[in-house]
């Protein structure tokens, strides 16, 4: 019984496999016929009833619109990281992310005993410099009267010059702290120093809290100047060659897609990254105050156009994922020809096909789908 059962299964498998192979062969034959059968014939009356009209494609300047995505970015000169060169304790600040600050505005107070020491060293060095200057001038007079030795004169000159170097270096350190050396006096020595904003802008981040000791390399705040933000867009490799600086870009924010911002390409990166894209930097024109760094944006770029044959959208039919037009032949004959199309605009679509002479070859402008239907009916028969 088992042997009979296995034989029946084997026989059924062989029959089913043959049937599947026959079906596959039949489908492949049908597809081959559909591909090869591209001609259709209509009588003059059928052409009139179907509303078929023919004509030549017209050459027009066509620009291929490039659609890209990106984000609002800040150039390095518009994003400032503020630190304090000598370190110290943060005594006070009232900054919060999003606050506006003006250039030169006090944004924090730093406190440390090293500030007192630096001011003390400067005033003492300045006082000593004045004394050495007087001694040097006295040695000049003595030298002229030959009342002083050459060695004593040279020693006074060297000490005076070294003290000038020390005072100058301490003066520059005070300027780094924001202390004006010429205005510093004994009465104005302070253990606190003000931190001022170097630009007009908005506070992006606050990275410290009151009472924290910060090192010279630590960032206290980040301030953004929103007036110079730009769009950083990613353009794929296939569209890279179409771009150049100066081209206009229309930008939209994902949060407000109805509003359009105008920008201009100012820089195109010279390398393709791992995503097969290149970064394009665009400068905003006009009002863009509501755009913030990090916002997701989409954009369209319209490169310079080229002369391409265009036809009405009604002339192009879609069949099995491809696009076709019907070319006019003799005595009511039409042939379906595959074409590549561009983006439709104002009811017209650019087409390309290297094997057709668009300046001479008439094509079906209206009623193309009627011909496609007729062609499909012929195939079924």
BELMO-V620979 format. One record per run of one state. SS is the DSSP state (H for helix, E for strand, - for the rest). FROM is the first residue (numbers start at 1). LEN is the number of residues. If there is no record, write none. Layout:
# BELMO-V620979
ss->{SS & SS}
from->{FROM & FROM}
len->{LEN & LEN}
This chain:
# BELMO-V620979
ss->{- & H & - & E & - & H & - & E & - & E & - & E & - & H & E & - & E & - & E & - & E & - & H & - & H & - & H & - & H & - & E & - & E & - & E & - & E & - & H & E & H & - & E & - & E & - & E & - & E & - & E & H & - & E & - & E & - & E & - & E & - & E & - & E & - & H & -}
from->{1 & 2 & 37 & 39 & 42 & 44 & 50 & 53 & 56 & 58 & 63 & 65 & 75 & 76 & 79 & 83 & 88 & 93 & 100 & 102 & 106 & 112 & 113 & 145 & 150 & 178 & 181 & 184 & 186 & 189 & 192 & 197 & 201 & 207 & 213 & 215 & 221 & 225 & 226 & 229 & 237 & 241 & 248 & 254 & 256 & 269 & 277 & 286 & 296 & 303 & 306 & 313 & 316 & 317 & 320 & 322 & 329 & 333 & 342 & 345 & 346 & 348 & 353 & 363 & 367 & 368 & 381}
len->{1 & 35 & 2 & 3 & 2 & 6 & 3 & 3 & 2 & 5 & 2 & 10 & 1 & 3 & 4 & 5 & 5 & 7 & 2 & 4 & 6 & 1 & 32 & 5 & 28 & 3 & 3 & 2 & 3 & 3 & 5 & 4 & 6 & 6 & 2 & 6 & 4 & 1 & 3 & 8 & 4 & 7 & 6 & 2 & 13 & 8 & 9 & 10 & 7 & 3 & 7 & 3 & 1 & 3 & 2 & 7 & 4 & 9 & 3 & 1 & 2 & 5 & 10 & 4 & 1 & 13 & 1}
